[in-house]
Amino acid sequence: MVKVLTIGEVLVEIVATTRGNGFLEAQPLVGPFPSGAPAIFIDQVGKMGTACAIVSRVGDDDFGQVNIRRLAADGVDVSGIEIAPGESTGSAFVRYREDGSRAFVYNIRHSACGKLRPTPASGALIDSCTHLHVMGSAFSAPELGAMVMDAAQRIKARGGTISFDPNLRPELLNAPGMREALDVVLAMTDLFMPSGEELFLFDPARDEAAVIASLLGRGIRTVVVKRGALGASLFQQGLRLDAAPLPVDEVDPTGAGDTFGGAFLSLWLAGAEPSQALDLANAAGARAVTRLGPMEGTSTRAELDALLAERKG
């Protein structure tokens, strides 16, 4: 049986209800919302009905329980989430600027998740899974990066598959060992899902067709480029598909790419036709931005079918 695993941060997001630049003055807030890119991704996988799990670490506090309860309710195996007595769950305070960009105040590195290390429970979970979803940002923390690399090598050695979302800010590329680690993961990757300019992180060419040909030539089976408000594109050997954007009223774009990725992976693993997988994932990303809170817009298959039927009608 297919079972998807991801490893990484679980946190809460607290959002200012006013627009402006940062938190130098008191602001009205809403939240806490369950969050963390790996958590949003795996929640969407669970909502699609695909067996899945996450390895993470939270404090023994309400913020940790908000995440564990949401993930479990949506079908995610949470046995790999360690609850750390006396520690605090990570958080991100977010305020939107007038131009739609975001200002963040993070507490992740020194939170419970910042001390994520292998445990017997995480090891058993890795051994029970057939697919690993890797986020490149994991390699900005050496201990977390080592866990992800170990899991990737173990799952791949058993004949499992790997999906890879770079999920990187450009400044992280210069972290010691970062590019080397990403190249190792890319060599194991079956499904590559970059966002926009991330497509060019691993190839000096700035020509999209040339970069796609290079990636497919490395043995990657499928490349999906997430283009945000411009839709998405899928590439396989001899195949290109484009999905036009679905017009929606944007409320909160945080997590839309992770939601897209979770929906696409679930369909890809189930052997869906590429055009169907791309259209449904595109709908998942569009629906995600219509809800306030990064995990509030994850979708069931029925909700995605309904959205596409409404737009076609």
N, C-alpha and C positions, 0 to 999 in steps of 0.2 A: 504493500500500500504506500502511496506517495504521502510524505509528510515533510512540510517545509519548516525550516528553522531560520531564525535570525538572532543576532547577538548585538546588544547595544543598549543605549540609554532609554530609560523610562523616566518621564518627568511630568510636571504639570505646567500648564501655561495660564497666565493671568493677564487679562487684556484690558487696557485703558479704553474707556468708552468715548473719550475725546480724541481729536486728532492734534498732532503737534510733534515737536522734536524732543523726545526723551522724557525723563522723569525728574527734572529739576524742581518741579512743583507738585504738590499733591494732586492726584487724579482719581476720579471715580473708576472703579475696576469691576470686571466680571470674571468669573472663574471660581475654582480651578477647573480647567479642562484637561483631560488625559492627553498626553503628548509624548514627543520623542519620535524622531523619524523612523527608527526600527519598529516602534510600537504602533505607529499609525499604519505602516506598511503591513504588519502582520495582522492587525485588526481587520484590514480589508480582505486579506487572504481568508481569515476565519469567517467573515461574513459571506464570502463566496461559497462556503461549504467545504473548503479544502482543509484537511488535517494540518495543523500547524502549531508551532511553539516558539517561545522567546526565552532567551537566557539574559537575565538582567539582575539588578539589585536595587532595592528601595529601602527607605527607612520604615520603622514601625510607627507610622503616622498616618493621618487621614489622606495625605496626598498619595502615599503609596497604595492605600486601599482603593482610592478612586480609580487608579489605573488597573489594579489587579481585578477588581470587580467588573470593570468595563470589558477588559480583554477576555476574561472567563465567560462573561455573558455572550460575547460574540464568537465563541467557539475556539478560543486560543488556549492551548495547554500552558498553564502558568506555573507548572511544577519547577521550572528552571529560574523563577524569580526568587532570589534570596531576600528575606526580610531581615534587616540589620538592626538589632536592638540599640536604642540610644542614638541612632543616626537619622539624618534628614533626607527625604526624597528630593531630587533635583527640581529646580523651578526655572521658569523663564517669564519675565515680565515684558510685555509687548505693547508698544504704542505705534499706531500708524501715523505717518506724516501726511501732509496735505497732498503730496504727489503719489501716495500709495505705497511708498517704501516704508520700511519698518525699523524702529529702534528697539533693541533688546537689552535687558539686563539679565544675565545668566547666573545661576548657581548650579553648576553641573560638576565641574572638576573636583570640588571639595564636598560633594554630596555623596550619598551612599553608593550611587552608581559609579562614581569616580574611583571606587575601591573594588570594582568588579574583578574577581579572580576565579579560576577554575574550582569547582566543587564536585563531589561525587554525583550530585544531582545533575549538574550541567554536563558532566561526562556521559552519564547514562542517556541524557536527552540527545546529545550529539549522535550516540550510537543507534538511536531509534529513528533518526531522520534520514531521508533520502535526497533532500535538496537543501542547499544553503543559500540564503540571500545575503550578499555582502554589500555593506555601505562603506565607501572609501574613507569617510570621516573617522571610522573606527581606528585607522592607522595613525591618527594624530595623538593617540594615547598608547604608549608602548605595550602596556600589559593587555589592554583590550585588543590591540592589533595582533598580539601573539595568540590570544584565544581564538580570534577569527581565523587566522592563518592555520592553526592546528585543526580547527573544525573543517575548514575547506579541504585540507589535505586528506583528512580521515574519510570524509564523505565522498570525495572524488575517487579515492583509492578503492572504495567499495562499489564503484560504478554509479555513484550518484551524480547529480548535476549541480551547477553553480550559476546563479544570476548575480549580476554586478551593477550597482548604481554608484557612480563616482561620488555624488553628493558632497562635493568639495568646494570650499572657498579657495580662490586662487592662491592666497597667501599660505595655505596649508601645504602646498606642493613643495615648498622649500624646507619643510621639517626633515630632520635627519632620517634617512632610510625610507622616506615616504614613496618616492618614485620607484625605488627598487621593489618595495612591497606591492605596489599597485601593478607593476609589470608581472610579478609572480602570479597574482590573482587573475589578471587578464589572460594569462596563458592557460588557466584552468576554466575560463568562463565559457558557458554555453549560451547564455542570454545576456546581452549587454544593453543597459538602458540609461544612456546619458541624457542630460538635459541641456539643450542648446549648445553653447560653446564647449561644454564638457566633451563633446565628440572629438575635439582636437587635442585633448590632453596627452594622448599617447602616440601621436603621429605629427611630424613637423609640417606636413602638407596642410594647406588651408583650403583645399578643394574637397568639398563634401564627398563627391563620387569616389575620389582617390582614397580618402580615408576609409570610407565604407568598404571598398574593395580590399584594402589592407587588413581591416579587422576581420572580414569574412575569410580572407586568405590565411589568417592565423588559426582557423578552425572554429571560430565562433559561429554558432548555427543561426542566430537571429540577433539583429541589432534594431532596437527601437529608439528613435530620437524623440524625446518629449519637447515640444515646442511651445508649451504654455498656451497663451491666447491664440497662437497660430495653428494649434492642432497637434498632430503627431505623424511620424512616418515610420514604416517598417521595412526592413531590408533582409532578404535571404538571398542565397545564390540564385541569380536569375529572376529575382522578384523585388519589386518596389510597390508599396501601397502607401497612400496618403489619406489621413483622416482630417477633414475640415473641422475647424473649431465649432463647438455648439454654443450659440449665443446664450449667455445666462447673466443674471444680475449678481455681480461679484460682491460678496460680503467679507470673505476672509480667505486669501489664497494659500495660507500656511497648510502644508501637508498634501496639497493637490497632486504633486508629483509622486509622492509615496502611495497615495490612494490609486493613482493610475497604475503604478508598478505592481501593487498587490493584485489588482483586478487582472492585469495582463498575465502575470505569472500563473495565476490560478487556471486561467483558460489555456495558456500555452502548455502547462503540465497535463491538462486534460485532453490535449490533442485537438483543440478547437481549430477551425479554419482560421488562417492568419487574418483575413478581413474581418471576421466576426470578433476575434480577440481584440483587434485594434479598435474597432468601433465601440465595443463595450468598455474597454479601458479608457477611451477618450471620453465616453459618457461619465465614467466614474470620476475622472479628474474634473470635469465640468460641474458635476453635481456637488463635489466636495467644496467648491468655492462659494456655494450659495448658503453655507451654514457658518455661524460664528463658532470658532473652536476647531482646532486642527483635526480632531478625530470625530467631530459631530457629523461630518458629511460622508463617512464611509457608507457603502451601499451593499444591499443584497442583490443577487442576480435579478430578482423580480423587479426591484426598483430601477435597475439599469434598463431592463427590457421595456419598462413602462415609459421611461424618459425617451428612449429612442423611438418608441411607437408614437408618442405624443408629438415629437418633432417631425416624424415622417407624415403624420396626419395633418 
